Amino acid sequence: MATTENRGPYQFRVKVRRKGHRPLSKTFNNRKDAEAWGRAMEAEMDRGSFIPADTAQRTTVTEALERYRDEVFPRLAQGGRPELSRLNRLIEAFDKLSLAALDTVHVAQYRDRRLYHDGASAQTVKHEIGLLNRVLKQCSIDWGIHLPRGLVTALVRKPTVPPGRKRRLLPGEEEILLAAARKSKSRDIEPIIIIALETAARRGEIAAMRWEHIDFEKSTWFIPITKNGESREVPLYKRAIETLKRLPRRIDGFVWTLRRPDGITQAFDRICKSYQKENEGRLLRGLRFHDLRHEATSRLFEKGHNEMEAGHVTGHKDSQMLRRYTHLRAEDLVKKFD
């Protein structure tokens, strides 16, 4: 039976003890609320529907985020570094709010503040809410923390993301891009562009490339950890093999001097801007390094690969995402089937 004791002029602590359950206690400002809570807890225990929520009350959102960073990030690609800035924003936003108190309104307010006050893109905010959603799932499924309000992130409207980019290389643009890369101070950027076009690999996967993972006999490249946390083996076609064989071997085992994904992006942007500064026209205008992944994915289908084969090369887990990266030209389809 629940017992209530006076803890002061306006404080009443109720204790609930039932066989098979650990003791519960909670303090209220009046006896009536304390006794009502005690009876409700006893009734839930008797019905077998009681789920302790005190862990969620004692755990802040920040503590859950930090635990996710310490325990889960090391298992992700690049040790979770691409997600770290998102996680830090969430820590700053939700501060000392408990998991039990976290509600849809808090997530919705965060979404709107990031969109309309901070000027963050819809895609960025969607990724941040997605990270919070994964942390809450980890709490509920793997850490045994009951969330009394459920998975609140699932009930919040996500920002509408604009249509994905469809930029492909224009006729003659690849040759100009590689020529501009050869003039660059970076000796890595030209072969990196070729590998990107031949493998459809992500920039982080390319940056982490090591000689020990390249098998010239089988013409394959083993990627031990990818964005989705799984490994995959990528075929290396003739052009990729020839490019890699021309490179000098580094003592540290890495293929490139450029080992930061941001470093690859910066080197790529520099050569595009340098070309644009010296030349007029559409070529290389607005081109991004990630567009090469779209280009390479589209070329896989143009070479005759089916969806399963292309997905194995690119690492896309579902056909919907694979289609987002595939942009076939209508004029090429006409030539193929005419």
C-alpha positions in Angstrom: 0.0 0.0 0.0 1.2 3.5 -0.8 2.3 5.6 2.2 2.3 9.4 2.4 4.5 11.4 4.7 4.7 15.1 5.4 8.1 16.6 4.3 7.3 20.2 5.3 4.5 22.7 5.3 3.7 22.2 1.6 5.5 19.0 0.7 4.2 15.4 0.8 6.2 12.4 -0.3 4.4 9.2 -1.3 6.1 5.8 -1.4 4.8 2.8 -3.3 6.0 -0.7 -2.6 4.8 -3.8 -4.5 6.3 -7.2 -4.8 8.1 -7.7 -8.1 8.7 -3.9 -8.5 11.4 -1.7 -7.1 10.1 1.0 -4.6 8.9 4.3 -6.1 8.6 7.7 -4.5 7.6 11.1 -5.5 7.0 14.5 -3.8 4.0 16.7 -4.3 2.8 20.1 -3.0 -0.4 18.7 -1.5 -1.6 15.4 0.0 -4.5 14.9 -2.3 -2.3 14.8 -5.5 0.3 12.6 -3.6 -2.3 10.0 -2.6 -3.9 10.0 -6.1 -0.5 9.3 -7.7 0.2 6.5 -5.2 -3.2 4.8 -6.0 -2.6 5.2 -9.7 0.8 3.5 -9.6 -0.5 0.7 -7.4 -3.4 0.1 -9.9 -0.9 0.0 -12.9 1.3 -2.5 -11.0 -1.7 -4.7 -10.1 -2.8 -4.7 -13.8 0.7 -5.5 -15.0 0.7 -2.4 -17.2 3.2 -0.4 -15.1 6.3 0.9 -16.9 8.8 2.9 -14.8 9.3 6.4 -16.2 11.7 7.7 -13.6 14.8 6.9 -15.7 13.5 9.2 -18.4 12.8 11.8 -15.7 16.3 11.5 -14.3 18.0 11.6 -17.8 18.3 14.8 -19.7 18.2 15.0 -23.5 21.8 16.3 -23.3 22.9 13.2 -21.4 21.3 10.9 -23.9 22.9 12.8 -26.8 26.3 12.7 -25.2 25.9 9.0 -24.5 25.0 8.4 -28.1 28.1 10.4 -29.2 30.4 8.3 -26.9 28.9 4.8 -27.6 27.4 4.9 -31.1 29.5 7.5 -33.0 32.7 5.4 -32.9 30.9 2.7 -34.9 29.8 5.1 -37.7 31.8 6.2 -40.8 34.6 8.6 -39.9 33.8 8.1 -36.2 30.6 10.1 -36.6 32.5 13.3 -37.2 30.0 14.5 -39.9 27.2 14.3 -37.3 29.1 16.0 -34.5 28.0 19.6 -35.4 24.4 18.5 -35.6 24.6 16.8 -32.2 26.2 19.9 -30.6 23.4 22.0 -31.9 20.8 19.7 -30.3 22.7 19.7 -27.0 22.7 23.5 -27.0 19.0 23.7 -27.9 17.6 21.1 -25.4 20.1 21.7 -22.7 18.7 20.3 -19.4 15.3 19.2 -20.6 14.5 15.7 -19.4 13.6 12.9 -21.7 10.3 12.6 -19.9 9.4 16.3 -20.5 10.5 16.3 -24.1 7.4 16.9 -26.2 6.4 17.5 -29.9 6.2 21.3 -29.2 9.9 21.4 -28.2 10.9 19.7 -31.4 8.6 21.9 -33.5 9.9 25.0 -31.9 13.5 23.9 -32.6 12.5 23.2 -36.3 11.0 26.6 -36.7 13.9 28.4 -35.0 16.4 26.8 -37.2 14.5 27.4 -40.4 13.2 31.0 -39.8 15.6 32.5 -37.3 18.9 30.8 -38.1 18.3 30.4 -41.8 19.2 26.8 -42.0 18.1 24.8 -45.0 15.2 22.4 -44.9 17.6 19.5 -45.6 19.9 20.5 -42.7 17.0 20.7 -40.2 15.6 17.4 -41.4 19.0 15.8 -40.8 19.1 17.3 -37.3 15.7 16.1 -36.3 16.6 12.7 -37.8 19.6 12.5 -35.5 17.4 13.3 -32.5 15.0 10.6 -33.7 17.8 8.0 -33.8 18.9 9.0 -30.3 15.4 8.6 -28.9 15.1 5.2 -30.6 18.4 4.1 -29.1 17.0 5.2 -25.6 13.8 3.2 -26.1 15.1 0.1 -27.9 18.7 -0.5 -26.7 19.0 1.4 -23.4 15.7 0.4 -21.9 14.6 4.0 -21.2 10.8 4.2 -21.4 9.8 7.5 -23.1 6.4 8.3 -21.5 5.5 10.6 -24.5 6.6 8.1 -27.1 8.8 8.9 -30.0 7.9 12.6 -30.3 10.1 13.2 -33.3 7.8 10.9 -35.3 4.9 13.2 -34.7 6.5 16.4 -35.8 6.1 17.6 -39.4 9.5 17.6 -41.2 10.5 20.5 -43.4 9.7 20.2 -47.0 12.9 19.5 -48.8 13.3 21.1 -52.3 13.9 18.8 -55.3 17.3 17.2 -55.4 20.0 18.4 -57.6 20.1 17.0 -61.2 23.4 18.5 -62.3 25.4 16.4 -64.7 28.5 17.1 -66.6 27.9 19.0 -69.9 29.5 17.8 -73.1 33.2 18.6 -73.0 33.0 19.6 -69.3 34.9 16.5 -68.0 37.9 17.3 -70.2 37.9 20.9 -69.1 37.5 19.9 -65.5 40.5 17.5 -65.6 42.6 20.1 -67.5 41.8 22.7 -64.8 42.7 20.1 -62.1 46.1 19.5 -63.7 46.9 23.2 -63.3 46.0 23.0 -59.6 48.6 23.1 -56.8 47.0 19.9 -55.5 48.4 16.8 -57.2 45.6 14.7 -55.8 42.5 16.5 -57.2 42.7 15.2 -60.8 43.0 11.5 -59.9 40.4 12.0 -57.1 37.9 13.3 -59.7 38.6 10.3 -62.0 38.1 7.9 -59.1 34.8 9.7 -58.2 33.5 9.4 -61.8 34.6 5.7 -62.0 33.3 4.5 -58.7 30.5 6.8 -57.6 32.1 6.8 -54.2 31.4 9.5 -51.6 34.1 12.0 -50.8 34.6 10.7 -47.3 35.1 7.2 -48.7 37.6 8.5 -51.2 39.4 10.6 -48.6 39.9 7.5 -46.4 41.2 5.3 -49.3 44.2 3.1 -48.3 46.4 0.9 -50.5 45.8 -2.2 -48.4 42.2 -2.1 -49.4 42.9 -2.0 -53.2 43.3 -5.4 -54.9 44.8 -4.9 -58.4 44.5 -8.6 -59.2 40.7 -8.6 -58.6 40.3 -5.0 -59.7 38.3 -4.2 -56.5 38.4 -1.6 -53.7 37.2 -2.6 -50.3 35.6 0.1 -48.2 35.6 -1.1 -44.6 33.0 1.4 -43.3 30.6 3.6 -45.2 28.0 6.3 -44.4 25.4 3.6 -43.4 27.9 1.8 -41.2 28.4 -1.2 -43.5 31.3 -2.3 -45.6 31.2 -2.8 -49.4 33.5 -3.8 -52.2 33.6 -1.6 -55.3 34.7 -2.7 -58.7 37.5 -0.8 -60.2 37.2 -0.4 -64.0 40.2 0.0 -66.3 40.4 3.8 -66.1 40.4 3.7 -62.3 43.1 1.0 -62.2 45.3 2.8 -64.6 44.9 6.0 -62.5 45.8 4.4 -59.2 48.8 2.6 -60.7 50.3 5.9 -61.7 50.2 7.3 -58.2 53.2 7.2 -55.8 52.9 5.1 -52.7 52.8 7.0 -49.4 54.6 5.7 -46.3 51.5 6.1 -44.1 49.4 3.7 -46.3 46.9 6.4 -47.4 46.3 6.9 -51.1 45.9 10.7 -50.9 47.5 13.7 -49.2 44.0 15.1 -49.1 42.5 13.0 -46.3 39.8 15.4 -45.1 36.5 15.4 -47.1 36.3 19.2 -46.7 39.8 19.4 -48.2 38.6 17.6 -51.3 35.6 20.0 -51.6 37.8 23.1 -51.2 40.3 21.9 -53.8 37.5 21.1 -56.2 35.8 24.4 -55.7 39.0 26.3 -56.3 39.6 24.8 -59.7 36.0 25.5 -60.8 36.2 29.1 -59.6 39.6 29.6 -61.2 38.3 28.3 -64.5 35.2 30.5 -64.3 37.4 33.5 -63.5 39.4 33.1 -66.7 36.5 31.9 -69.0 32.9 32.8 -69.7 30.0 30.4 -70.3 28.2 27.6 -68.6 31.0 25.2 -68.2 31.9 24.3 -64.6 29.4 26.9 -63.4 27.7 25.8 -60.2 29.3 22.4 -60.3 29.9 20.7 -56.9 32.0 17.7 -56.1 29.0 15.7 -55.0 27.5 16.1 -58.5 30.2 13.7 -59.6 28.4 11.0 -57.6 25.2 11.8 -59.5 27.1 11.7 -62.8 28.8 8.4 -62.0 25.6 6.7 -60.8 23.8 7.8 -64.1 26.7 6.4 -66.1 26.4 3.0 -64.5 22.8 2.7 -65.9 23.9 4.0 -69.3 26.6 1.3 -69.4 23.9 -1.3 -68.9 24.0 -2.1 -65.2 20.7 -3.0 -63.6 19.4 -1.6 -60.4 21.0 -4.2 -58.1 24.4 -3.9 -59.7 24.4 -0.1 -59.6 23.2 -0.1 -56.0 26.1 -2.5 -55.1 28.6 -0.1 -56.6 27.1 3.1 -55.1 26.1 1.7 -51.7 22.6 2.9 -51.9 20.3 0.8 -49.6 17.0 1.4 -51.4 15.9 2.0 -55.0 14.2 5.3 -54.1 17.5 6.9 -53.1 19.3 5.3 -56.1 16.7 6.9 -58.4 17.4 10.3 -56.8 21.0 10.0 -58.0 20.1 8.8 -61.5 19.5 11.4 -64.2 19.3 9.8 -67.6 19.3 12.1 -70.6 16.3 11.8 -72.9 18.4 12.3 -76.1 20.6 9.3 -75.0 17.6 7.1 -74.5 16.4 8.0 -78.0 19.8 7.0 -79.5 19.7 3.7 -77.6 16.3 2.6 -78.6 15.7 4.3 -82.0 
